[in-house]
Amino acid sequence: MISVESGEEGLLKKYQPPRSIDAIITYDMLSSPLSRENYVHKMHKLIELEDLKRSQIISRCVYSLSIQLGYFHHYYYQSSS
């Protein structure tokens, strides 16, 4: 659950948490050249993509750490008994 501090509710409504890569990168985004009219939209999509990748990397690190801690816990308590 995301804890929301005062003043952040509006930001969470405007900027949703990362979704899937298919929702971020579309054929239209890739096929249309960068212009003054679509610059802001494309930059927002790139930031969204960066947030998604960062979230995936952090999730992998947390998962890996939990496995390592579980192994350590198991090994430590097996050897001390």
C-alpha positions as CSV (number, residue, x, y, z in Angstrom):
1,M,0.0,0.0,0.0
2,I,1.3,3.4,-0.9
3,S,1.4,5.9,2.0
4,V,0.1,9.3,0.9
5,E,1.4,12.4,2.5
6,S,-0.5,15.6,2.4
7,G,-0.5,17.3,-1.0
8,E,0.5,14.1,-2.8
9,E,-3.1,12.9,-3.7
10,G,-3.2,15.1,-6.7
11,L,0.1,13.9,-8.0
12,L,-0.9,10.3,-7.6
13,K,-4.1,11.0,-9.6
14,K,-2.1,12.8,-12.3
15,Y,0.8,10.4,-12.5
16,Q,-0.3,6.8,-12.0
17,P,2.2,4.1,-10.9
18,P,4.0,2.3,-13.7
19,R,1.9,0.0,-15.8
20,S,3.0,-2.4,-18.5
21,I,5.5,-1.6,-21.2
22,D,2.8,-2.2,-23.9
23,A,0.7,0.7,-22.4
24,I,3.7,3.0,-22.5
25,I,5.4,2.2,-25.9
26,T,2.9,2.3,-28.8
27,Y,3.4,2.0,-32.5
28,D,2.2,5.6,-32.9
29,M,4.8,6.8,-30.4
30,L,7.6,5.0,-32.3
31,S,6.5,5.8,-35.8
32,S,5.8,9.5,-35.5
33,P,8.9,11.8,-35.6
34,L,9.7,14.1,-32.7
35,S,8.1,17.5,-33.2
36,R,7.2,20.6,-31.2
37,E,3.6,19.3,-31.0
38,N,4.4,15.9,-29.5
39,Y,7.6,16.6,-27.6
40,V,6.0,16.8,-24.1
41,H,3.9,13.7,-24.7
42,K,6.9,11.6,-25.8
43,M,9.1,12.9,-22.9
44,H,6.3,12.0,-20.4
45,K,6.2,8.5,-21.9
46,L,10.0,8.1,-21.6
47,I,9.8,9.1,-18.0
48,E,7.0,6.6,-17.5
49,L,9.2,3.9,-19.1
50,E,12.1,4.8,-16.9
51,D,9.8,4.6,-13.8
52,L,8.6,1.1,-14.9
53,K,12.1,-0.2,-15.4
54,R,13.3,1.2,-12.1
55,S,10.3,-0.4,-10.4
56,Q,11.2,-3.8,-12.0
57,I,14.8,-3.5,-11.0
58,I,14.0,-2.7,-7.4
59,S,11.5,-5.6,-7.3
60,R,14.2,-8.0,-8.5
61,C,16.7,-6.7,-5.9
62,V,14.1,-7.0,-3.1
63,Y,13.2,-10.6,-4.3
64,S,16.9,-11.5,-4.5
65,L,17.6,-10.1,-1.1
66,S,14.7,-12.0,0.5
67,I,16.0,-15.2,-1.0
68,Q,19.5,-14.6,0.3
69,L,18.2,-13.7,3.8
70,G,16.0,-16.8,3.7
71,Y,19.0,-19.0,2.8
72,F,21.2,-17.3,5.5
73,H,18.4,-17.8,8.1
74,H,18.0,-21.5,7.2
75,Y,21.8,-22.1,7.1
76,Y,22.5,-20.2,10.3
77,Y,19.8,-22.0,12.3
78,Q,20.6,-25.4,10.9
79,S,24.2,-25.1,11.8
80,S,23.6,-23.8,15.3
81,S,21.3,-26.6,16.4
